[in-house]
């Protein structure tokens, strides 16, 4: 990973200078174009009893420390409000936070929210609600139930497509399926089986203009292996043949990306980003003890990466470090949102 100097503070500032053909030596050059982003990074701290405390950072500063015993799984900025979702780990009840405060939602029964996205003026959560002992995959829109799958299921991850439709990865038993839901009518317009292998666990989905990319972890031959599924392929394929993890997925610049780690020498996981089938080492500047490329987010001016190691999170753009913040050594990154300010 390359190192980029000169970027500090709460926001990430990306500079690009136009390259012009100049016929004479002293023609003045244009000023650099400066793009500023606010970066919200969220996750959970763990104590000795494995109880969680959700924490949200804005830039390098802690912005919100939420209620202990809850687990944060999703984050999205909509308008001027910051939303998060997750669940009460003890009571197994889904929850939404707005600007650091728990929001009352009309949820009947137990359940969990696993992921969150913002689109238009709305915020969507996905997960499951338990009804008479059966789990049903659900989408909540602005705090109210918008869609419920008609069979036992859980919605693990979600993304919005170019048309605004909602794409989800549904699990039940051994099956992993792609489900597309119309954002206006709440009707299912597509179902597609990804795998019927009980050894696969989906971790992220990214919906591009033409392709869909899903990251999965597969248990193969007694070890965990990073996998990817593309909508143009019939089944998931392994990113490597060694112990590894797949945490996140993206499509950017015509290529697919998987963020995760490779376990080297049978001991420590090292942060890795795959571009197609090519693995990039992302351990530069990481604290010792293991590291992961936990999150990916394509934006107009680059691909952002969140790299986690014990007590530290690096935010990168196209492999360049733009921000580093210190955190509790147990802090596990689970969600973020990146908003262009100017």
N, C-alpha and C positions, 0 to 999 in steps of 0.2 A: 504494500500500500504506500502511495506517495504521501509525503507530508507537505501541507500547505501552511505557509507562515502568514501572520498578519490578521487573523480573524479572531476577535475576542468579543466578550460581552454576552448579553442575553440573547441577541438575535444573531443569526448567521448571515453574513454579508457576502454575496457572490459577485465578483467583478469580471466583466468581459469587455475587451476593447476591440472595436471594429478594425479590421485590417483592410487598408485602402491601397490601391495602386497609386504611387506618387512618382511624378515625372521629374520633379526637382527636389533638391535636398532639404529646403527650409520650410516646406509647406506645413502649417500647424496641424497637429493630430487631434482628433476628437477626445473629449474627456471620457474616462471609463464609465460604462453603464453599471450602476450599483443597484443590486437587487437585495432587499432585506426580507428575512423570514422570521416569524415567531415560531419557536419549536417547543411543543408541549410533549414531554416524555413521562409515561406513567408505568407503574408496576407495583410490586408488593414486597415489603420487608417481612422476614420470618424471624420469630424469636425461638428460644430453646425448645418450646413445646410445639413448634411448627405452626403456631397461630400467625395469621397474616395481618399486616397493616398497610393499606393502600397509600401510596404517595405519588403526587403529581409535581413535576418540575416544569417551570417555564424558563427556557434557556438553561443557565447553570444554577438557578436558585429554586429552592423548594417553595412551591406555591400553595399546595394543599396537602395536609396530612389527615386522612379520613379515618373512619371508625375502625378500631381494632376488631378483629374477628370477621372482617369482610374481605372478599377477594375482588380486585379490580381486573376486568378482562378487556374492556373496550373504552375508547376515547374519541370524541369528535367535537370540533368547534362549529357552532351554527350561529350565524349572526355575531353578536357580541358575547354569547354565553358558551361556557365550556361544559360539556356533558361527559359523563362517564357511566359505565354500567358494570355489573358484576353480580355478586350474590353473597348472602349471609351464609358463611360456611357451616355454622352450627344448625340453624333452623332450615337451611336449604331453601331460602327465599330469594327471588331475583330483586335487584335494586337498581335504581338510577340516581345519580348525583347531578345536580346542576350548580355550577360555580361553587363546588366544595360542600354543598349541603344536600342531604338526602331528600329526594323528591318522592312525594306520595304517588303511588301508581296503583291502579285497580287491578291487582293480580290475585286471582283465586287459585288456591292450591300452592303446593311447593314447586320449585323449579330453579333454573339458573339462566342468566344471560351470559353468553360467551363472546359476543362481538358486537361492534357498533360502527355505523357509517352515517355521514351527513350528506344530504343531497337536496338541492333547492333550498326550501325553507324548513325542511323536516329532518328529524333524527330518527334512525331506525336501529333497533336492537334485535338480535336473534338468540335463540336458545331453546328451552323447552319449558312447558308447564305440565305438572303431573295432575291428572284428573282420574279419580277412582283407581289409583294405583298404576295408571298407564301414562307414559311420557309422550307428549305430542310436541313436535317442532312448532315454534311460533315466531312470528315477526311482530314486534311492537313498534308503532309509529307515533312519535310525540307523546309517549307514555300510555297509549291505549293499544289494545290488541287489534292488529290489522289483518293478520292471516294466521290460521292454524291448519297444520297438515292433517289430513283425514285418517292417517294411520300412525301407529306407534313409531316414534322417530325423535331425533335431536338434530337441530341445526347448529353446526359447530363454528363455521366461519361464513362471512358474507362480503359482497362487494356490489357496487352499482355499475351497470353497464352504460355504454354511451347513450342509450335511449332513456335511461333512468330506471330500467327494470332492475329487479333485485335478484341477484344470483347467490345461491346458498349451497353449501355442502352438507348433505343430510346423511346421517348414519343411523343404522338400525341392524342389530345382529351382526352379520358379516358384511352387509352391503354398504358401500359408499356411493352416493349418487349426487349428481348435479341437478339442482332444481332451479328453474327460472320462474319468477312471479312477477306479473304485470303490476307496476307501481300505482296504476290508476284503478284497475278493476279487482286487484287481489286474486286474479285467476292464474292457475299454473299453465304456462305456455310451453314448457319444455321439461322433460325428465331424461336423464342420461346416466347409465350405470358406469361408474369409474372402475370399481373393483368389487369382487365378492370374497376377497381374502381377509380373514379376520385379523391378520397380522399388520394391516395398514391403519395408520392414524393420521387424519388430515390436520394440518396446522395453519394453512393460509390459502387464500384465493385472490387472484388478480384478474380482472376482466379488461382486456384491451379492445381495440377497435375491431380486430379480426379473430384473435385467439384468446383462450382462457388458460391460465397457468395455476396449478394447484401444487403446493408442497405437502409432502407426506413423510412420515417416518414408518419404515417397514422393519419388522423383526424377522431377520433372515439368518439361518444357520447359527442361531444362538447369539446374534449381535444385532444392534440397531443400525440401520443403513438409511441414508438420505435418499428420498425418491422425489420424482416430479411427474405430474400428469399434464399433458397439453391436449387441448380440445381437438387437435388434428391427429392425435394418436389414439390407438384403441385401448391401451392399458398403461399403467404407471411404469416408469423405467428408473433404474438406479443411477445416482449421480457418481458413485464410486463403488469399489468392492471392499472397502474397509469400514470399521466402526465409525459412524458419522451421524449427524442430525440435520434435519431440514426444518428451519423455523419460519421462513417467510418466502414469499414469491412475488415476482414482478415481471412486467414486460416493458422494455425501454429500448429505444433506438433500433427496433427490429429484432432484438434478441430476448430470450427469456433468462431470468436471473433467479437463483435460489440462494438464500442466506442461511447459514448454519455453522457447522463445525466438522472437523475431522479429528478423530482421536489418534494421536501420534504415539508411537512406542508403547501402545497399550496403557497409557497413563493419563494424559491430559488432553482435553479438547482444545483445539486451536481454531480461532475464528476464520471462517472460510466463506467466500462468495463464489458461486459458480456462474459463469457466463456461458450459456449453453452447457457444454460438457467440460469446459475449461475451469479449473479451480484456481482461485486467487487467495493468497495468504493475507489475512487481515489482522495479524497479531501485532503489527507495529504500534508501539506505545502502550500496549495493554499491560495491566498488572498481572503478575504471575499467579498461577492457580487455575487456569482455564479461561477460555474466552469464546464468544459466540457472536455471529452476525444475527441479531435477534429480529430486526425489522428492516423492511425495504419500502421506499415510497418514491415512485417516479413523479417528478415535477417538470415544468416546462424547461427549466434551466439545469436539470441534472437529476441523477438518481441518488437519493439520500439513503444512508445506511446507519443503523444504530448498532454499535459494537459494545457488548457487555463483557466486563471482566470483574473480579471481586473488588468491590469498593469504587468502581469507576464505570462511567458510560461515555463513550466517544460517539459523537455524531459526525458523519462524514458526508461528503458530496462527491460522487464519482471517484471514491477512494481517497480523497483528500480530507484530512482532519480539519473541521471547522469549529468544533466545540468539544470541550471535555468538562465533565463535572464529577465531583466526588460524591459518593453515596454510601449508605450502609453496605457492609460486605455481603449481606444476605439479599440485597435488593435484586429482584428479578424483573426485567423489562417485559411488559406484556402489550403495551399499546402506545400510540402517539398520534399527533396531528401536526402538520407543518403548514403554516399559513403565510402566504406572501403579503407583506405589509406595504411595500412599494416597489 
